[in-house]
Amino acid sequence: MAETLKKGSRVTGAVREKLAADLKKKYDSGASIRALAEETGRSYGFVHRMLSESGASLRGRGGATRGKKATSA
């Protein structure tokens, strides 16, 4: 799918819906937004917007959490 899109071209209609569905499927199976952006040749913001439109539940940023330390018993 990524090869058929020219960089910077508008993506509308059925093509947009198919791209959104493909991105959602890959994101749900563990791919990061940055990886998807690189794969499609689109920006992080574009991929983020497409995932939001497709109804994907976006993951948190991850990294270290600052909650209470778990004490070992």
LUMTISE-521854 format. One record per residue (C-alpha): residue number from 1; residue in three letters; z, x, y. Coordinates in Angstrom, 2 decimals. Layout:
// residues N
NODE  seq  type  zz  xx  yy
NODE  NUM  ala  Z  X  Y
...
***
This chain:
// residues 73
NODE  seq  type  zz  xx  yy
NODE  1  met  0.00  0.00  0.00
NODE  2  ala  0.92  2.78  2.43
NODE  3  glu  -2.51  4.39  2.19
NODE  4  thr  -4.29  1.26  3.45
NODE  5  leu  -2.30  1.13  6.70
NODE  6  lys  -3.42  3.25  9.61
NODE  7  lys  -0.64  4.83  11.62
NODE  8  gly  0.22  2.69  14.62
NODE  9  ser  -1.90  -0.28  13.53
NODE  10  arg  -0.50  -3.78  13.79
NODE  11  val  0.67  -5.31  10.56
NODE  12  thr  0.42  -9.09  10.54
NODE  13  gly  0.05  -12.07  8.26
NODE  14  ala  -0.12  -11.70  4.51
NODE  15  val  -0.28  -7.89  4.72
NODE  16  arg  3.02  -7.85  6.62
NODE  17  glu  4.66  -10.17  4.10
NODE  18  lys  3.49  -8.03  1.17
NODE  19  leu  4.66  -4.83  2.87
NODE  20  ala  8.05  -6.40  3.63
NODE  21  ala  8.42  -7.50  0.00
NODE  22  asp  7.45  -4.03  -1.29
NODE  23  leu  9.86  -2.29  1.08
NODE  24  lys  12.68  -4.71  0.16
NODE  25  lys  12.12  -4.09  -3.57
NODE  26  lys  12.22  -0.30  -3.11
NODE  27  tyr  15.23  -0.49  -0.77
NODE  28  asp  17.14  -2.73  -3.18
NODE  29  ser  16.47  -0.24  -5.98
NODE  30  gly  18.11  2.55  -3.96
NODE  31  ala  15.53  4.09  -1.62
NODE  32  ser  16.77  4.92  1.88
NODE  33  ile  15.19  3.58  5.06
NODE  34  arg  14.29  7.14  6.06
NODE  35  ala  12.57  7.77  2.72
NODE  36  leu  10.62  4.51  3.04
NODE  37  ala  9.63  5.38  6.61
NODE  38  glu  8.32  8.76  5.49
NODE  39  glu  6.49  7.24  2.52
NODE  40  thr  4.72  4.62  4.64
NODE  41  gly  4.12  6.83  7.68
NODE  42  arg  6.02  4.38  9.86
NODE  43  ser  9.10  4.78  12.01
NODE  44  tyr  12.68  4.20  10.91
NODE  45  gly  12.87  1.25  13.34
NODE  46  phe  9.74  -0.38  11.92
NODE  47  val  11.05  -0.16  8.35
NODE  48  his  14.50  -1.39  9.44
NODE  49  arg  12.90  -4.39  11.18
NODE  50  met  10.73  -5.18  8.15
NODE  51  leu  13.77  -5.09  5.86
NODE  52  ser  15.70  -7.37  8.20
NODE  53  glu  12.79  -9.82  8.33
NODE  54  ser  12.53  -9.82  4.54
NODE  55  gly  16.20  -10.78  4.18
NODE  56  ala  17.37  -7.54  2.58
NODE  57  ser  21.10  -6.92  2.89
NODE  58  leu  21.26  -3.56  4.62
NODE  59  arg  23.67  -0.96  3.31
NODE  60  gly  26.26  0.74  5.49
NODE  61  arg  25.79  4.26  6.75
NODE  62  gly  28.04  5.75  4.09
NODE  63  gly  29.76  9.05  4.59
NODE  64  ala  33.49  9.69  4.71
NODE  65  thr  35.75  6.73  5.25
NODE  66  arg  38.90  6.99  7.29
NODE  67  gly  41.09  4.60  5.34
NODE  68  lys  44.42  5.38  3.71
NODE  69  lys  44.39  8.18  1.18
NODE  70  ala  44.75  7.01  -2.39
NODE  71  thr  47.89  8.42  -3.93
NODE  72  ser  47.73  9.49  -7.54
NODE  73  ala  50.51  8.18  -9.73
***
